[in-house]
Amino acid sequence: MKLYRSKCLLTLMPFLFFCLTVRAQFEKAETDFGAVMQKFNAVGASVAVVKKGKIIYTHSFGLKDLERNIPLTDQDIFRIASISKSFSATSIMQLVEAGKLSLDNDFGDLVGFKIRNPKYPDQKITLRMALSHTSSLNDSQGYLNLDLINPDKNPNWAKCYNDYLPGTKFDYCNLNFNLIGTIIEKKSGERFDDYVKNHVLKPLGLYGGYCIDSLDSTRFVKLYEYNPNDRKFTPSPTAYAPRRTEIQHYVMGYSTPIFSPTGGMKISATDLARYMIMHMNYGKSNGVKIISKKSAKLMQTAVTNDEGYGFAIRSADNLIPGVKLKGHTGSAYGLYSTMFFNPKEKFGIVIITNGINATYTDDFPDFSRAAINSLYQNFIK
């Protein structure tokens, strides 16, 4: 009996050593990340780390609700802002593959009214240009209503265009993607939020969506704007406004901005990481094909060299020193979201915070840069 116990102990020792090593790694990672949280006065943050194509770590730090002192959990969902654009672009690529439209189609023909830069009336603006923010459109008049750019509805429509030739320069524009959401409805026959749920989220087994009333509101993470003058956080409840009246009178192919194809996705960091894995694998995850390898690579290929932006996925070579990444960021209502991956090395990191003291360096929030480097050093490098 003593011999048997000795053999069991010898067999268990490597496993116990492994467990202790992993635990020590996690404890160090969480201490380091906690220091980043403290430096930027973060309310809360959820993270997910992917290595060799698999999620190896998830954790939530801080609070979901400051006023009620409710801890943040991995099951909670955030509005992720502009990372949402990649869901819209993925949906468009599905419709391109189905032969329902072409990337070189006239953007105005797809939307349903004339879209032409008045300074270059003979230059066609294409869907490809809109996806890559090279359309010459801008957000100076807003982006929450399609009438803004419709010559028959807005006398100031010309202000929605920049002075340069379409297709020649990059200018980040939310209006591009609310128009793209409209095209998804027109070409699929499905309401925008339903299309993304049925053709992207459900096939991947993800919980999330654009429609507030389709989700469990108890899982929404409260978002906070930081005021550096009084060093206080103010809640941003409009991030989860249900807009029930507008939805009740919804017009397909027109009311689409209600759901914000440009920034309205609600999802957890863990499920966003699962979505990221699909793009990391060029369109497939767990045997499920969402888009073709060709489409996925096209989304990740920079259209403009200076910005490195493809179709709602950009290149980032200066986020982690010496590491090439693909992905996107988002910021609105006080939240800051980060999703970046390396398709060759099969690693990626997702970070979403619901409120920080935000400062920027080279177009990236300093919190996001510090946070992604902390996780990279502890889990990937």
TIGU-751823 format. One record per residue (C-alpha): x negated, y negated, z; residue number from 1; residue in three letters. Coordinates in pm, 1 decimal. Example, Ala and Ser with C-alpha at 12.3 -4.5 7.8 and 13.67 -1.06 7.14 Angstrom:
2
       px       py       pz  nr rest
  -1230.0    450.0    780.0   1  ALA
  -1367.0    106.0    714.0   2  SER
END
This chain:
381
       px       py       pz  nr rest
      0.0      0.0      0.0   1  MET
   -287.9   -235.2     80.7   2  LYS
   -451.5   -153.8   -255.2   3  LEU
   -125.9   -234.3   -436.1   4  TYR
   -103.6   -570.7   -264.4   5  ARG
   -464.6   -651.1   -358.3   6  SER
   -395.9   -572.0   -723.6   7  LYS
    -81.6   -791.8   -718.5   8  CYS
   -278.6  -1075.7   -565.1   9  LEU
   -551.0  -1046.3   -829.0  10  LEU
   -285.5  -1048.9  -1100.9  11  THR
   -108.6  -1351.5   -953.5  12  LEU
   -419.3  -1562.0   -890.7  13  MET
   -463.8  -1691.1  -1249.1  14  PRO
    -95.7  -1782.2  -1265.3  15  PHE
   -108.8  -1958.7   -927.8  16  LEU
   -420.8  -2147.1  -1037.1  17  PHE
   -244.4  -2252.3  -1357.9  18  PHE
     59.4  -2375.1  -1162.2  19  CYS
   -157.1  -2575.2   -923.7  20  LEU
   -350.1  -2727.3  -1215.6  21  THR
    -30.1  -2830.5  -1394.5  22  VAL
    113.6  -2973.3  -1074.2  23  ARG
   -201.7  -3177.4  -1017.6  24  ALA
   -186.4  -3301.5  -1376.6  25  GLN
    175.5  -3409.1  -1337.1  26  PHE
    104.5  -3581.9  -1006.1  27  GLU
   -183.7  -3779.6  -1157.1  28  LYS
     24.8  -3869.4  -1463.5  29  ALA
    310.3  -3990.9  -1246.1  30  GLU
     78.1  -4193.4  -1024.2  31  THR
    -79.1  -4357.5  -1329.8  32  ASP
    257.7  -4427.7  -1490.3  33  PHE
    389.4  -4563.8  -1161.6  34  GLY
    105.9  -4816.3  -1162.9  35  ALA
    212.1  -4931.3  -1511.4  36  VAL
    571.7  -4963.3  -1389.0  37  MET
    459.4  -5174.0  -1094.1  38  GLN
    237.7  -5400.6  -1307.1  39  LYS
    528.1  -5496.2  -1533.4  40  PHE
    801.5  -5497.5  -1266.8  41  ASN
    987.1  -5220.9  -1449.8  42  ALA
   1335.3  -5135.0  -1323.5  43  VAL
   1330.6  -4781.7  -1463.0  44  GLY
   1182.9  -4574.9  -1744.5  45  ALA
   1247.5  -4233.9  -1899.1  46  SER
    969.4  -4058.0  -2088.6  47  VAL
    917.3  -3745.2  -2296.2  48  ALA
    588.9  -3602.2  -2424.2  49  VAL
    557.0  -3364.3  -2718.9  50  VAL
    243.5  -3156.2  -2775.8  51  LYS
    190.7  -2892.4  -3044.1  52  LYS
    544.8  -2955.5  -3160.7  53  GLY
    707.6  -2881.5  -2822.5  54  LYS
    832.5  -3099.5  -2538.9  55  ILE
    588.0  -3036.2  -2254.7  56  ILE
    692.4  -3308.5  -2011.4  57  TYR
    992.8  -3524.4  -1927.7  58  THR
   1041.3  -3751.9  -1631.2  59  HIS
   1242.2  -4053.5  -1520.5  60  SER
   1100.2  -4325.3  -1298.3  61  PHE
   1271.2  -4598.4  -1100.6  62  GLY
   1635.1  -4698.6  -1108.2  63  LEU
   1933.3  -4659.2  -1338.6  64  LYS
   2125.2  -4924.5  -1143.1  65  ASP
   1948.5  -5190.5   -935.8  66  LEU
   2253.4  -5313.6   -748.0  67  GLU
   2361.7  -4968.8   -634.6  68  ARG
   2007.3  -4828.7   -602.7  69  ASN
   2089.1  -4527.9   -824.3  70  ILE
   1782.3  -4332.2   -943.7  71  PRO
   1729.2  -4282.5  -1315.9  72  LEU
   1747.9  -3921.8  -1441.1  73  THR
   1651.6  -3740.8  -1762.0  74  ASP
   2020.1  -3689.0  -1843.8  75  GLN
   2095.5  -4061.6  -1855.0  76  ASP
   2135.9  -4235.2  -2191.3  77  ILE
   2016.5  -4574.0  -2311.4  78  PHE
   2105.8  -4799.5  -2596.9  79  ARG
   1777.1  -4766.7  -2788.8  80  ILE
   1798.2  -5077.5  -3012.5  81  ALA
   1600.0  -5073.4  -3338.8  82  SER
   1485.7  -4710.7  -3326.6  83  ILE
   1849.5  -4663.9  -3432.1  84  SER
   1748.0  -4777.8  -3781.9  85  LYS
   1572.6  -4446.3  -3842.4  86  SER
   1902.4  -4261.4  -3789.2  87  PHE
   2061.1  -4482.1  -4056.9  88  SER
   1767.5  -4429.4  -4293.0  89  ALA
   1777.4  -4052.0  -4234.1  90  THR
   2148.5  -4052.0  -4320.6  91  SER
   2085.7  -4248.2  -4640.0  92  ILE
   1815.5  -4001.5  -4745.8  93  MET
   2067.1  -3717.9  -4704.3  94  GLN
   2304.0  -3897.6  -4941.6  95  LEU
   2019.8  -3961.4  -5188.4  96  VAL
   1937.7  -3589.3  -5184.3  97  GLU
   2306.6  -3510.9  -5242.9  98  ALA
   2294.4  -3724.4  -5558.9  99  GLY
   2546.0  -3978.3  -5429.8 100  LYS
   2313.2  -4273.3  -5479.8 101  LEU
   1958.1  -4368.1  -5574.0 102  SER
   1694.3  -4566.0  -5388.4 103  LEU
   1668.9  -4789.4  -5694.3 104  ASP
   2041.2  -4864.6  -5714.2 105  ASN
   2144.9  -5228.9  -5700.1 106  ASP
   2203.7  -5306.3  -5331.1 107  PHE
   2499.4  -5530.8  -5409.9 108  GLY
   2665.6  -5268.3  -5628.2 109  ASP
   2641.3  -5022.4  -5337.8 110  LEU
   2775.1  -5268.6  -5079.1 111  VAL
   3055.7  -5399.6  -5296.1 112  GLY
   2968.4  -5765.7  -5361.2 113  PHE
   2686.7  -5958.4  -5528.2 114  LYS
   2355.7  -5952.1  -5341.6 115  ILE
   2104.6  -6170.3  -5526.7 116  ARG
   1842.1  -6412.1  -5403.2 117  ASN
   1963.2  -6744.8  -5552.2 118  PRO
   1605.3  -6847.4  -5622.4 119  LYS
   1552.5  -6526.8  -5825.7 120  TYR
   1897.1  -6449.3  -5969.8 121  PRO
   1764.5  -6209.2  -6233.5 122  ASP
   1570.1  -5991.3  -5984.8 123  GLN
   1764.1  -5685.1  -5872.9 124  LYS
   1752.1  -5616.9  -5498.3 125  ILE
   1745.0  -5241.1  -5444.2 126  THR
   1832.7  -5003.7  -5163.7 127  LEU
   1460.4  -4919.7  -5142.7 128  ARG
   1384.3  -5285.0  -5067.5 129  MET
   1648.6  -5299.2  -4794.9 130  ALA
   1518.6  -4983.3  -4626.6 131  LEU
   1165.1  -5126.4  -4618.3 132  SER
   1259.9  -5485.6  -4522.3 133  HIS
   1127.5  -5620.6  -4852.3 134  THR
   1469.6  -5731.6  -4981.2 135  SER
   1401.3  -6103.4  -4907.0 136  SER
   1708.6  -6107.2  -4680.0 137  LEU
   1683.0  -6269.4  -4336.5 138  ASN
   1885.0  -6292.4  -4014.8 139  ASP
   1899.2  -6672.4  -3998.5 140  SER
   2280.2  -6671.7  -4024.5 141  GLN
   2321.7  -6364.8  -3802.3 142  GLY
   2380.7  -6001.8  -3893.2 143  TYR
   2696.1  -5887.6  -3716.2 144  LEU
   2936.9  -5964.6  -4000.2 145  ASN
   2910.0  -5876.2  -4370.0 146  LEU
   3091.2  -6197.5  -4467.1 147  ASP
   2773.8  -6390.7  -4385.5 148  LEU
   2610.8  -6279.9  -4707.9 149  ILE
   2922.6  -6256.4  -4924.8 150  ASN
   2931.9  -6553.8  -5167.9 151  PRO
   3312.1  -6541.0  -5168.9 152  ASP
   3336.4  -6561.6  -4789.1 153  LYS
   3055.6  -6789.1  -4669.2 154  ASN
   2952.8  -7119.3  -4831.4 155  PRO
   2612.9  -7088.7  -4659.5 156  ASN
   2539.8  -6741.3  -4799.6 157  TRP
   2223.7  -6864.5  -4975.7 158  ALA
   2058.6  -6927.8  -4638.2 159  LYS
   2048.8  -6549.1  -4589.1 160  CYS
   1759.5  -6531.7  -4837.1 161  TYR
   1391.6  -6618.5  -4807.8 162  ASN
   1201.6  -6817.4  -5071.3 163  ASP
    990.9  -6533.7  -5213.3 164  TYR
   1058.3  -6280.0  -5488.4 165  LEU
   1244.3  -5970.2  -5360.3 166  PRO
   1015.3  -5669.2  -5329.5 167  GLY
    697.2  -5870.3  -5275.6 168  THR
    691.7  -5941.2  -4901.0 169  LYS
    799.9  -5789.6  -4568.6 170  PHE
   1041.8  -5966.5  -4334.2 171  ASP
   1208.8  -5761.6  -4062.1 172  TYR
   1583.8  -5804.9  -4103.0 173  CYS
   1866.7  -5642.6  -3907.4 174  ASN
   2119.8  -5740.8  -4173.0 175  LEU
   1955.9  -5493.7  -4412.4 176  ASN
   2057.7  -5201.0  -4193.2 177  PHE
   2410.1  -5311.1  -4111.3 178  ASN
   2460.9  -5326.4  -4488.1 179  LEU
   2302.7  -4979.6  -4519.0 180  ILE
   2553.7  -4849.4  -4263.8 181  GLY
   2831.2  -4981.3  -4486.7 182  THR
   2687.5  -4789.8  -4783.1 183  ILE
   2682.8  -4468.7  -4579.2 184  ILE
   3056.7  -4505.5  -4524.3 185  GLU
   3131.3  -4588.1  -4887.2 186  LYS
   2932.4  -4294.6  -5024.1 187  LYS
   3021.1  -4031.0  -4763.4 188  SER
   3385.5  -4113.6  -4689.8 189  GLY
   3309.1  -4079.3  -4317.0 190  GLU
   3304.7  -4355.7  -4058.4 191  ARG
   2941.9  -4445.7  -3985.3 192  PHE
   2929.9  -4317.9  -3628.3 193  ASP
   3099.9  -3992.2  -3729.7 194  ASP
   2860.1  -3938.6  -4018.1 195  TYR
   2550.2  -3967.3  -3798.4 196  VAL
   2705.2  -3744.0  -3532.8 197  LYS
   2814.4  -3476.0  -3782.9 198  ASN
   2505.1  -3470.8  -4001.8 199  HIS
   2214.5  -3558.2  -3771.0 200  VAL
   2302.1  -3526.0  -3401.5 201  LEU
   2517.5  -3212.4  -3400.0 202  LYS
   2290.5  -3004.5  -3628.0 203  PRO
   1999.8  -3083.0  -3393.7 204  LEU
   2206.7  -3018.3  -3079.8 205  GLY
   2165.0  -3373.4  -2949.1 206  LEU
   2396.3  -3571.0  -2720.0 207  TYR
   2433.7  -3931.4  -2827.4 208  GLY
   2608.1  -4161.5  -3068.1 209  GLY
   2711.1  -4511.5  -3171.0 210  TYR
   3070.4  -4510.4  -3042.3 211  CYS
   3092.7  -4597.3  -2672.1 212  ILE
   3421.5  -4414.0  -2614.6 213  ASP
   3281.7  -4090.2  -2755.2 214  SER
   3025.7  -4074.4  -2473.8 215  LEU
   3027.0  -4020.2  -2096.6 216  ASP
   3001.5  -4374.4  -1958.7 217  SER
   2867.6  -4246.9  -1623.6 218  THR
   2546.5  -4157.2  -1806.4 219  ARG
   2484.1  -4510.5  -1941.3 220  PHE
   2170.4  -4673.0  -1802.8 221  VAL
   2229.2  -5030.1  -1687.0 222  LYS
   2011.9  -5276.0  -1882.6 223  LEU
   1850.1  -5586.4  -1735.5 224  TYR
   1705.7  -5909.8  -1874.9 225  GLU
   1410.4  -6046.8  -1678.3 226  TYR
   1381.9  -6418.4  -1601.8 227  ASN
   1015.3  -6507.1  -1541.9 228  PRO
   1110.2  -6839.9  -1379.9 229  ASN
   1291.5  -6693.1  -1080.5 230  ASP
   1147.5  -6342.2  -1125.2 231  ARG
   1492.4  -6185.2  -1119.0 232  LYS
   1674.5  -5930.4  -1332.6 233  PHE
   2020.8  -6003.9  -1473.5 234  THR
   2248.4  -5719.5  -1596.4 235  PRO
   2338.3  -5706.1  -1967.9 236  SER
   2682.4  -5537.1  -1974.6 237  PRO
   2755.1  -5629.8  -2338.4 238  THR
   2507.5  -5361.5  -2449.2 239  ALA
   2785.0  -5107.0  -2394.1 240  TYR
   3085.0  -5316.2  -2502.9 241  ALA
   3340.2  -5063.6  -2640.6 242  PRO
   3493.5  -5304.1  -2896.9 243  ARG
   3817.2  -5105.8  -2892.1 244  ARG
   4028.4  -5377.6  -3055.2 245  THR
   3794.3  -5402.7  -3354.5 246  GLU
   3781.4  -5025.0  -3388.9 247  ILE
   4160.9  -5007.3  -3375.8 248  GLN
   4171.8  -5230.7  -3686.5 249  HIS
   3867.4  -5073.8  -3852.5 250  TYR
   3819.9  -5112.5  -4227.6 251  VAL
   3589.9  -4851.0  -4382.1 252  MET
   3296.4  -5001.9  -4567.1 253  GLY
   3348.6  -5343.0  -4403.7 254  TYR
   3378.2  -5316.1  -4024.7 255  SER
   3060.1  -5107.4  -3997.4 256  THR
   2850.8  -5364.5  -3800.7 257  PRO
   3082.2  -5298.0  -3503.4 258  ILE
   2874.4  -4982.9  -3440.3 259  PHE
   2542.6  -5159.4  -3514.3 260  SER
   2365.3  -4921.0  -3754.5 261  PRO
   2070.2  -5150.6  -3692.2 262  THR
   2050.5  -5094.2  -3315.2 263  GLY
   2349.9  -4922.0  -3158.2 264  GLY
   2242.3  -4560.9  -3095.2 265  MET
   2285.4  -4438.3  -2735.8 266  LYS
   2072.5  -4135.4  -2642.9 267  ILE
   1840.9  -4000.7  -2371.3 268  SER
   1462.3  -4008.9  -2399.0 269  ALA
   1455.1  -3627.7  -2404.4 270  THR
   1700.9  -3599.0  -2693.4 271  ASP
   1526.3  -3881.3  -2877.4 272  LEU
   1208.7  -3673.4  -2849.2 273  ALA
   1392.6  -3376.0  -3000.6 274  ARG
   1500.3  -3599.9  -3288.9 275  TYR
   1140.1  -3722.8  -3321.2 276  MET
   1018.8  -3363.3  -3355.8 277  ILE
   1235.0  -3330.5  -3667.2 278  MET
   1051.4  -3622.5  -3829.1 279  HIS
    719.2  -3490.5  -3700.1 280  MET
    796.5  -3166.2  -3885.5 281  ASN
    894.9  -3358.3  -4200.7 282  TYR
   1268.9  -3305.4  -4180.8 283  GLY
   1307.8  -2974.4  -3993.4 284  LYS
   1340.8  -2863.9  -3631.8 285  SER
   1412.9  -2520.0  -3486.5 286  ASN
   1499.1  -2389.2  -3831.1 287  GLY
   1746.7  -2672.0  -3897.8 288  VAL
   1678.2  -2884.7  -4205.0 289  LYS
   1806.3  -3242.6  -4177.9 290  ILE
   1625.2  -3390.9  -4478.5 291  ILE
   1373.1  -3258.2  -4728.9 292  SER
    999.3  -3279.0  -4675.7 293  LYS
    981.5  -3520.5  -4968.7 294  LYS
   1237.3  -3754.1  -4810.3 295  SER
   1071.3  -3735.9  -4468.1 296  ALA
    730.0  -3820.8  -4613.0 297  LYS
    882.6  -4107.2  -4809.1 298  LEU
   1029.5  -4248.6  -4487.8 299  MET
    682.9  -4236.8  -4329.0 300  GLN
    495.0  -4385.9  -4626.2 301  THR
    414.8  -4755.0  -4594.2 302  ALA
    571.8  -4974.5  -4860.7 303  VAL
    373.6  -5280.1  -4755.2 304  THR
      8.0  -5248.5  -4661.5 305  ASN
      8.1  -5537.9  -4416.7 306  ASP
    300.4  -5413.9  -4205.2 307  GLU
    269.0  -5039.5  -4265.6 308  GLY
    648.9  -5007.4  -4278.0 309  TYR
    820.9  -4726.9  -4466.6 310  GLY
   1193.9  -4657.3  -4434.3 311  PHE
   1264.1  -4734.9  -4066.9 312  ALA
    938.5  -4562.8  -3968.6 313  ILE
    622.7  -4768.3  -3941.9 314  ARG
    253.4  -4693.5  -3903.9 315  SER
     75.5  -4799.3  -3587.4 316  ALA
   -302.0  -4765.2  -3586.0 317  ASP
   -367.1  -5009.2  -3301.8 318  ASN
   -131.7  -4881.0  -3032.4 319  LEU
   -364.1  -4607.6  -2904.2 320  ILE
   -729.8  -4682.6  -2990.1 321  PRO
   -851.7  -4461.3  -3276.0 322  GLY
   -518.5  -4277.0  -3312.5 323  VAL
   -286.9  -4300.3  -3614.2 324  LYS
     83.1  -4293.8  -3528.2 325  LEU
    421.5  -4312.7  -3701.2 326  LYS
    740.9  -4430.2  -3538.3 327  GLY
    939.2  -4733.6  -3428.4 328  HIS
   1012.5  -4961.7  -3136.1 329  THR
   1327.0  -5133.0  -3014.5 330  GLY
   1414.2  -5422.7  -2787.7 331  SER
   1747.9  -5578.4  -2693.2 332  ALA
   1945.1  -5665.1  -2379.0 333  TYR
   1626.7  -5625.4  -2172.1 334  GLY
   1549.9  -5267.5  -2281.4 335  LEU
   1231.1  -5168.7  -2462.3 336  TYR
   1212.6  -4838.8  -2649.3 337  SER
    910.3  -4668.7  -2801.7 338  THR
    898.6  -4358.1  -3024.8 339  MET
    568.0  -4268.1  -3189.0 340  PHE
    421.9  -3942.4  -3318.3 341  PHE
    139.2  -3793.2  -3519.7 342  ASN
    276.2  -3546.3  -3779.2 343  PRO
    -66.3  -3388.8  -3841.2 344  LYS
   -160.3  -3325.3  -3478.0 345  GLU
    203.7  -3251.6  -3378.7 346  LYS
    220.6  -3474.4  -3075.2 347  PHE
    449.0  -3762.7  -2988.0 348  GLY
    567.2  -3980.7  -2703.0 349  ILE
    901.4  -4145.0  -2621.7 350  VAL
    935.2  -4418.7  -2358.9 351  ILE
   1251.1  -4617.1  -2280.1 352  ILE
   1272.7  -4878.9  -2007.2 353  THR
   1586.0  -5062.5  -1895.3 354  ASN
   1408.3  -5377.7  -1781.8 355  GLY
   1055.2  -5519.0  -1754.1 356  ILE
    862.1  -5842.8  -1726.3 357  ASN
    783.3  -5843.5  -2097.3 358  ALA
    464.2  -5979.0  -2251.7 359  THR
    333.3  -5902.9  -2600.7 360  TYR
      5.1  -5833.8  -2778.1 361  THR
     -6.8  -5772.4  -3156.0 362  ASP
    373.5  -5737.9  -3180.6 363  ASP
    388.4  -5459.9  -2919.4 364  PHE
    512.7  -5507.1  -2561.5 365  PRO
    219.0  -5477.5  -2323.6 366  ASP
    426.1  -5243.0  -2106.4 367  PHE
    485.3  -5005.2  -2397.9 368  SER
    118.5  -5010.3  -2495.2 369  ARG
      2.6  -4938.8  -2139.7 370  ALA
    269.6  -4671.7  -2090.5 371  ALA
    198.1  -4479.3  -2410.9 372  ILE
   -176.9  -4488.5  -2345.1 373  ASN
   -122.3  -4361.6  -1991.0 374  SER
     81.2  -4062.5  -2112.0 375  LEU
   -158.5  -3995.1  -2400.4 376  TYR
   -460.7  -3985.5  -2169.1 377  GLN
   -288.5  -3754.6  -1919.4 378  ASN
   -115.4  -3511.5  -2154.9 379  PHE
   -253.2  -3527.3  -2509.9 380  ILE
   -619.6  -3622.5  -2503.9 381  LYS
END
